[in-house]
Amino acid sequence: MNKTIRQLIAAVALVVPAAGAFASAAGPALEKAPINVQDTESLQRGAQIFVNNCLSCHSASAMRYNRLTEIGLTEDQIKGNLMLATDKIGEQMNVAMDKKDAKVWFGAVPPDLSVIARSRGADYLYGYLRGFYRDETRPTGWNNLVFDKVGMPHILWNWQGEQVLETVKNAEGHEEHKLKLVKAGTLTKLENGKANTAEFDKRMADLTNFMVYMAEPMQVKRQQIGYMVLLFLTLLLLPLAYFLKKEYWKDVH
């Protein structure tokens, strides 16, 4: 038995470093996404971007339109601005495109984005949305720094403009890939050769923020309930612990 355990430990010791090395080489370092699911204005802007752009090909079947009232929108605002594929506010956010057609057009059915923020992470999505660059070897003419050989075209290129991939050396002398804006979009600027992408980055932060909210709409209320429970337990148990201590130590000299 001891020999078997030693063999298992040795196997794990060999596998874990290799897995860590693979993860570190799998892609570029991801910038921290500026997420705040309590910022309702950001969530509203993100919802609008999602519905007008992402929902053309991707569904969000675990999300219903009427849940958008939880981020400060009225039913009239939802019906008038965000419901493009249905007229029932209780409907799920499903795409109208047929899956068979999608597979023919794109080679694969675009994934459902309901919980993509939980499976991939906010930092990944934020980097992915800002990571498209021109690549004439790809069928769509686009590739992505975060998701190499991605099949999705850059549907927001008119906002961001066009980027190219450059290989540069970092401070340690190692080569790394970086993106360079070569053609400005409606939300980016090129000033004296320097790129200003602040407005586009803000929009992508809003979209990422909404997808994080969509992946778990109850997270804000869950956190609030958690704080209330902790406060209740503190107010209840702290006095009991204090008097119990006094009772226990009163005869100790």
Residue pairs with C-beta under 8 A, 6 or more apart in sequence:
27 145
27 146
27 148
28 127
28 145
28 146
28 176
28 177
30 121
30 123
30 124
30 126
30 127
30 146
31 123
31 126
31 127
32 123
33 122
33 123
33 125
33 126
33 205
33 208
33 209
33 212
34 126
34 205
34 209
35 122
35 205
35 208
35 209
35 212
36 42
36 209
37 43
37 209
37 212
37 213
37 219
37 220
38 220
39 209
40 71
40 72
41 72
42 205
42 206
42 209
42 210
43 71
43 72
43 206
43 209
43 210
43 213
44 71
44 72
44 73
45 203
45 206
45 210
46 206
46 207
46 208
46 209
46 210
46 211
46 213
47 68
47 71
47 73
47 82
47 210
48 81
48 82
49 203
49 206
49 207
49 210
50 60
50 113
50 207
50 210
50 211
50 214
51 82
51 84
51 93
52 84
53 155
53 156
54 113
54 207
55 84
55 85
55 93
55 95
56 95
56 97
56 155
57 95
57 97
57 102
57 106
57 110
58 95
58 110
58 111
58 112
58 113
59 92
59 93
59 94
59 95
59 112
59 113
59 114
60 92
60 93
60 94
60 112
60 113
60 114
60 214
61 92
61 93
61 94
61 112
61 114
62 92
62 112
62 114
62 115
62 214
63 92
63 93
63 114
63 214
63 217
64 90
64 91
64 92
64 93
65 78
65 82
65 83
65 86
65 89
65 90
65 91
65 93
66 75
66 78
66 89
66 90
67 217
68 78
68 82
69 75
69 78
70 217
71 213
73 82
75 89
78 89
79 87
79 89
83 89
83 91
85 93
85 94
85 95
85 96
86 94
95 110
99 109
102 108
102 109
102 110
103 109
106 151
106 152
107 151
108 151
110 152
113 211
113 214
114 214
114 215
115 215
115 216
116 125
116 211
116 215
117 125
117 208
117 211
117 212
117 214
117 215
118 215
118 216
120 128
122 208
122 211
122 212
124 146
125 208
125 211
125 212
126 204
126 205
126 208
127 145
127 146
128 144
128 146
128 147
129 156
129 204
129 207
129 208
130 160
130 197
130 200
130 201
130 204
131 144
131 145
131 146
131 147
131 179
132 142
132 143
132 144
132 145
132 154
132 156
132 157
132 160
132 163
133 142
133 143
133 144
133 145
133 162
133 163
133 164
133 165
133 179
134 141
134 142
134 143
134 162
134 163
134 164
135 141
135 142
135 143
135 165
137 143
138 149
138 150
139 151
140 151
140 152
140 153
140 154
141 153
142 150
142 152
142 153
142 154
142 157
143 149
143 150
143 165
144 150
144 152
145 165
145 177
145 179
154 160
156 200
157 185
158 185
158 186
159 185
159 186
159 187
159 188
159 200
159 203
160 181
160 185
160 187
160 188
160 197
160 200
161 181
161 182
161 183
161 184
161 185
161 188
161 190
162 181
162 182
162 183
162 185
163 179
163 180
163 181
163 182
164 179
164 180
164 182
165 177
165 178
165 179
165 180
166 177
166 178
166 179
166 180
167 175
167 176
167 177
167 178
168 175
168 176
168 178
169 175
169 176
170 176
180 195
181 188
181 190
181 195
181 197
183 190
184 190
184 195
185 200
187 197
187 199
187 200
187 203
188 195
188 196
188 197
188 199
188 200
189 195
189 196
190 196
213 219
216 222
